[in-house]
Amino acid sequence: MTGLEARHDGASTTLSWLCHPTTLLALVLLVVNDHVLKPAFPGLLTGKLSDVAGLVLAPPLVAVLLTLLVPRLPARIAAVAGLVAVGAGFAVVKSSGYAAELASSAWTVLAGPSLVRADWTDLLTVPALGLAWWSWTRARERPVRQRAARLARMLVVLPPAVLAVAATSAVYYPYAVGATTLDGKPAISVGSGYSMSDWPTSPLDGEWAVSDSGAATWRAATEDEKQRLNNQDSPRKQACAPDDSRRCYRVVTGHLRVEQSDDAGVTWRVAWEVPDGQREALARRSPNPGDIGRHFASRELVVYPLASGGHEVLVANGRDGFLRRPPDGGWQRDGFLFEEGRTAIHWEDPPSLDGSSPGNRQMDLLLAVLLALTLGATVTLVASALAIRRAVGENSWGIVGSLPMLLAGLVLTALWQRSDDFLAGPFVFLPLGILPAIVLSVRAWYAGATARWFGWMLGGLALTVLLTGVPLIGWLYGNPPQTRWAVSLALLATVPGLLLAVRISGLVDRTLPRGRRNRPYYLPTPPYPPYPAQSHQQVPPP
């Protein structure tokens, strides 16, 4: 590298900053704290450690990316830009709930479900930027000049730094796992999780809390109480009232439903429920609902006496929280007694059962748009494949185009399950679902499809998107309430578009020679007449 190139190359200095021992220590601390210490020891200290490590690591990472994108950018300007951008962004996000929500959405796109909270106490960690500046003043004196060394540092340090900053600690959602009694006192088990493999399966997977005041206040169970609670039989799906042996209650597996019997279990009737359609709308407003029949379902119940007389029922309803029946006979959803890994004093309000609109179901709105576009692209693909077959007699284009479309359908099916609301999924899906239809329609145009065919093809695309969108929009507003009916109606709505695709295949012009379609057709030039034969006379030698 020449002296002039070295003078204008900012990446050599910012890479030295990223690989400074202080920055590397912050990288290790951020990874260990987010993925080991936070789950094991949730609290104030581990929360602030992540902020400190991130403020030390993020500025050199931003500076490196800037100098890689703009090779002529001076290192000092990149360093100042990194410090200012990180400091200002951190201050805005931690002091504004709206900014924190936007940051959560951006981080979710990068790394899956993530949560950024607005907490002004986190601003106490801003002085960590001074440590980042100090490491910059030391690192700028030793820029990385050799290309091999720069490449090695980029490959070894840059990817882990990007992943460490983007992949923050996962979001954990509370989960009502179990309900029982201990020495006549109500006890509940609350777990947490965020993916299909991490959801709790039994009360042993949660944290126990015990009430000494008939569910009025709660405290964390002692070690001895935990041992005794864990040794109880589970699941507890049915129990009778201690003051009336004929009054019994039971949960219905796979539903948010509690049944009641007034004749000691001979006959049963529904005492409380969230209908399946309404339950599905409730679940799909929640992040990562996954298997709704498993996670939004009644699991266990307990019936315990009250000192004032009568009895009370407490039901563990999975991700919907806890359900309670006071002595007056009414039922109320209490939500959770759980917050960030610690037993809280007050109950959190459960999600509302009222209303369903696209504004409350942003992920479902995106999936509905993708499904309508996919079905419209499928009709376009069929019309183009039939046009190509009629024009040139080739079936390979339709077969090749259907393969990525099939893969797009599998990706979309996985997204509709919503086991993990990874918002980058649609960006993977769009090329698979839209590009084949575009390629085949262009090929059909050049193969002999007329302008009239092209207009009808676009009309079929618009018609399919509109017809399939009707049941999907109704589903977003709660009618039909269940997903399977909305998807079935959307698939049925593609039939007119498919019939139109078959019908317009007759508009393809097959009279033009292959390879000259949609071009001005000229009559072949007649051959020139042959020159008259000339006799060749031998010239006598001189």
MIDOMAR-467002 format. One record per residue (C-alpha): x, y, z. Coordinates in steps of 0.1 Angstrom, whole numbers, plus 2048, in hexadecimal, padded with zeros to 3 digits. Layout:
BEGIN
XYZ
...
END
This chain:
BEGIN
800800800
80E8227F6
81183F80E
7F58527FC
7DD8337FF
7E682F823
7DE85382B
7BB85081C
7B382D828
79E830848
79680B84B
7BA803857
7B581A875
79281187E
79A7EC87C
7B57F2895
79B8028AB
7837E58A8
7A07CD8B1
7AC7E18CF
7AD7CC8EF
7927E28FF
77B7DD8E2
7817B78E1
77B7B6906
75A7C8901
7517AF8E6
7577918FC
7447A1919
7267A9903
7237858F6
728774918
71178C92A
6F478A911
6F576590C
70275792E
70077094A
6DE780942
6CA760941
6DC753960
6DC773974
6C278C967
6C37AD978
6D17D0978
6F67C7976
6F47B0958
6DD7C9946
6F57E694A
7137D1941
7047CB91E
6FF7F091A
7237F8924
7327DD90D
71C7E88F0
72680D8F3
74B8038F2
7477EA8D5
72E7FC8BE
74181C8B5
76080A8A6
7497F2894
73580F885
75682087B
76480186A
7447FC856
74582184C
76981F83F
7617FE82D
74380E81B
75682F815
77B825810
78784A80D
77685482E
790860847
79284A866
78E86787E
76D87286E
76184D86F
76A84B894
75886B89D
73A860889
73983E89A
73B84D8BD
7208688B5
7088508A4
70A8368BF
70884F8DC
6EB8628CC
6D88438C2
6DC8338E5
6D08538F6
6B18568E0
6A78318E2
6AC82F908
69884F90E
67B84A8F6
66282D8F5
65A8338D0
67F8328C7
6848138DB
6678028C8
67780B8A7
6987FE8B2
6887DD8BD
6797D989A
69A7E088A
6AD7C78A0
6927AD89A
6987B0874
6BD7AA87A
6BC78F894
69978289A
68478B8B9
6957A68CD
68A7C08E6
6997E28ED
68B7F490B
68A819912
69B81D934
6AA83F93D
6C082E958
6D381E93B
6E0841933
6F783E951
70C82793B
713842921
73584B930
741829921
74483C901
76284D911
77382B913
76C8268EE
77C8488E6
79A83F8FC
79F81E8E9
79D8328C8
7B984A8D2
7CF82C8D9
7C58188BA
7C98348A1
7EF8348A7
7F281089B
7DE80D87A
7DD7EB869
7F07F0848
7F67CD83B
7DA7C0825
7DD79D833
7DA7A9857
7BC7BE84F
7AA7A183D
7B178B85B
7A37A4874
7847A985E
77D78485C
78477C880
77779B893
75E7AD87D
74379187A
7427898A0
73F7AE8A7
7227B388F
71079489D
71779F8C1
7087C18BC
6EA7B68A7
6E27958B9
6D77A48DB
6CA78D8F6
6AA77C8ED
6877878F6
677771911
65276F914
641764935
62F743935
61673794F
620713954
610706974
5F970C991
5F66F89B2
5F46FC9D8
60E6F89F3
6016F4A16
5E0703A0B
5F17219FB
5EE7289D5
60F7249C1
61672C99D
633723985
63D73C96B
65573494F
661746931
66E74090E
66E74D8EA
6727308D2
66370E8CD
6806FD8DE
6817148FC
65C714907
657704929
6456E392A
63F6DE94F
63D6F1970
6616E6977
66C6FC95A
66071C96B
66573098B
64E72A9A8
63C7469BB
6267409DA
60A7569E9
605759A0E
5E676EA0A
5CF75B9F3
5DE7689D2
5DE78C9DE
60478F9E0
6207789D4
64376F9DD
65E7599CF
65E7369DC
67A72B9F3
69170F9EA
67F6F6A00
65D7019F2
66B6FD9CE
6756D99D6
6536D19E4
6416E19C7
6576CF9AD
64F6AE9BD
6296B29B9
61769F99D
6116B297D
5FD6BB969
5E06C597F
5C36C8966
5A66C397E
59D6CC9A2
57F6CF9B8
5756EB9D0
5806E49F4
55F6F3A01
5486E19E9
5546BE9DC
5396BF9C1
5486DE9B1
5656D599A
5796E697F
58F6D9963
5A46E8947
59F6DD922
5C06D4911
5C76E78F2
5AE7038F9
5AC72290F
58E712921
584708945
5666F294B
5516EF96B
53E6D297A
5236D6995
51E6B099A
5416A49A3
54C69F97E
52E68D970
5256A9958
53A6C794D
5336E993E
549706932
55071E94E
56973493C
579734919
5897498FE
57A73B8DE
59372C8C6
58F7478AC
5937638C5
5B07508D5
5C274E8B3
5BE7738AD
5CB77A8D1
5E97638CB
5F27718A9
5F47948B8
60F7878CF
6337838C3
63E75F8B9
61E74E8C2
62972C8B3
61270F8BA
5F37218C6
5E27028D2
5FF6FA8E9
60B71C8F5
5E972E8F9
5D771390B
5CC70B92F
5E66F5940
5DF6F1965
5C86FD980
5C56FE9A5
5A77049BC
5AF7119DF
59971D9FD
599741A09
59A74CA2D
57B762A27
568744A1A
5627359F8
57C72A9E0
5917389C4
59E7289A3
5BF730993
5C7724970
5E972495D
5E172D939
60472C928
60D74C916
5EB75B91E
5F575D943
5E0753961
5BB752965
5A9756986
586750993
57E7649B2
5637589CB
54976E9BA
54975699C
55876D981
57776596D
59377D966
5B477B953
5CF78796A
5ED785952
60F77D962
621781982
643782971
65B79C963
67D795953
686776967
67A783989
65A77F99C
6487A099C
6307AF9B6
6147B999F
6037A6983
6097B195F
5EA7B794A
5E279C931
5DD7A490C
5BB7B1903
5A179B8F4
58F7B88E4
5937C08BF
5A87B38A3
5B77CA888
5D57CA871
5E47E5888
5E77CC8A4
5F47B088D
6107BF879
62179D873
60178E867
5FA7AC850
61C7A6840
61578183C
5F378882C
60379F813
61E78580B
60476A806
5EF77F7EE
60E7887DA
6197647D9
5F77587CC
5F77747B2
61B76A7A8
6107467A5
5F474F78C
60D764779
625747778
60B72F76B
5FF747750
62374D745
62C728745
60D72072F
61673C717
639730713
62D70C70D
6147186F3
62E72E6E1
64D7186E0
6416F76EE
6596F770C
64E6EA72F
66F6EF740
669714748
64A70C75C
65B6F076F
67A705777
665723782
64F70D799
66D7017AE
6757237BE
65072A7C1
64C70A7D4
6697137EB
6597357F0
6397247FB
64C70F814
65D72E822
63B741824
62B723836
647724850
642749855
61C74485A
62372C876
63374A889
64973589F
66375089B
65977288E
67A77787A
671796865
68E79084D
67C771841
666785828
686793818
69176F812
66F766805
6697827EC
6837787D2
6787547D3
65375D7CE
65377A7B7
6727767A1
66875678F
647765785
658784777
67276F764
658758754
64177574A
65F786738
667765727
64376271C
64378570D
66277D6F8
65475B6EE
63676A6DD
61D7766F7
60B7946EA
6047B56FB
5E07AA700
5EC78B712
6037A0728
5E67B7732
5D079973B
5EC78A74E
5F17A9763
5CB7AA768
5CB786775
5E779078D
5D47AD79B
5B379979C
5C477D7B0
5D47957C9
5B37A77CF
59E7877D2
5B77767E9
5BA7967FE
596797807
59577981F
5B778282C
5AD7A5835
58D797845
5A377F859
5B879C866
5987AC873
58C78C882
57577D868
57C761860
58C75E883
5A273F87B
5C073E865
5B871E853
59772C845
5A774C839
5C373A827
5AA721818
59573D80B
5B374F7FD
5BE72F7EA
59B72B7DC
59C74F7D0
5B97477B8
5A27317A2
59574E78D
5B975A786
5C473677D
5A6733765
5AF754755
5D4748752
5C872A73E
5B073F729
5C975971E
5E3740712
5D17416F0
5DD7656EC
6007596E5
60B75E6C0
61973D6B3
61D74868F
63D75B693
65E747690
66F73E6B0
6897586BA
6797756A8
65A77A6BD
64E79D6C5
6667AB6AB
65E7BA689
65B79E671
66B7A464F
66878E631
68777C629
69E78D610
69C77C5EE
6BC76D5E2
6D07805C9
6D07705A6
6F075D59E
70A76D58A
70C760566
726746561
745753550
75A73E539
77E73D542
79573E524
7B8732527
7D174D51F
7EC74050A
80F744518
82276150A
END
